[in-house]
Amino acid sequence: MKILGLIGAATAMLLTAQASYSQQAQTGGAGKRAEAEVFTDPAQAGNDFKLQGEYVGNEPAGKLGAQAVAKGDGKFDVYFLGGGLPGAGWDGKTRVQTTGAIDRTVNSAPLAVPLKGNGWSGMLRDGETLTGQTADGKEFTLKKVIRHSPNEGAKAPADATVLFDGTNTNQWQDGKIVEGNLLKWGAHSKKAFGDLKVHLEFRLPFKPKARGQERGNSGVKLQERYEIQVLDSFGLKGDQHECGAVYTQTAPLVNMCYPPLSWQTYDIDFKAARYDANGKKTANAVVSVIQNGVPVQNNTEIKNKTGASKAEGPEPLPLELQDHGNPVVFRNVWVVEPK
């Protein structure tokens, strides 16, 4: 009996270890991401989420925007943007970084995050205001804003193929509905496409402790070959691995990411690669992308397949909403094909 008891205990320990590893693997593996927090409900996302976001106002030299990016455990990077927010006045060059953390010496509201960096100072308060001074002593007061894409809720035209309207997944392989009316990541359209225009809306999770490609990663793969990156790149510079990029090839013209848990839109105009009768490619695929109402790719040539995608070829292939282990959800997906 004692031997059986020991065997049972060892088996239980092994199963527990396997379950722990499996849970870590689902969030990107043990070690680096073992402590990553994932939120899909703003009500459960805590004070970091409350403070994070976009702020805008004026200082004596003109309009000023700021993006407060949560880094986990009450820590923040806050970027001040001359002229306003991306796509709404930012001059494209003035970007001043400050850092700070929630002041835990004060237990009562309002929440306060003292900020410093590059000669600037400030105070982020309760997710409502951001006050401070520029490096040359000019004072400012910014108010939190919540932006919505002008293309959110765009109606499918009469000649569109509606791939998802929240009621069923009939147009998808591996399609699953979550949260009542949203399309789960990891779906492939049943229909194959060549040239197309596609509208879709996506929501990224809030993962304050994750970094880089682990922070809400997915992608819209045109013909399962060419990925338009989907990622929580809020507040970052916007490179060829970030949201709005032709993945690994072409950075977005501007980083138009809203904060995570916001609904965002892509309107993509895609022209497939051309091939001659012998199967030789004669022209690269070309794509234009509008994210949240602002162009982020403009007639961009796609030189080859992106990342670990299917090989290029003349045949049409499905639209893919990539599964990269992150709870990225989609809605209002429709396609218009040329006549």
Buried (B, 14 or more C-beta within 10 A) or exposed (E): EEEEEEEEEEEEEEEEEEEEEEEBEEBBEEEEBBEBBBBBEEEEBBBBBBBBBBBBBEBEEEBBBBBBBBBBEBBBBBBBBBBBBBBBBBEEEEBBBBBBEBEEEEEEEEBBBBBEBEEBBBBBBBBBBBBBBBEEEEEBBBEBEEBBBEBBEBEBEEEBBEBBBEEEBEBBEEBEBEBEEBBBBBBBBBBEBBBBBBBBBBBBBBBBBBEEBBBBBBBBBBBBBBBBBBBBBBBBEBBBBBBBBBBBBBBBBBBBBBBBBBBBBBBBBBBBBEBEEEEEBEEBBBBBBBBBBBBBBEEBBBBBBBBEBBEBBBEBBBBBBBBBBBBBBBBBBBBBBEE
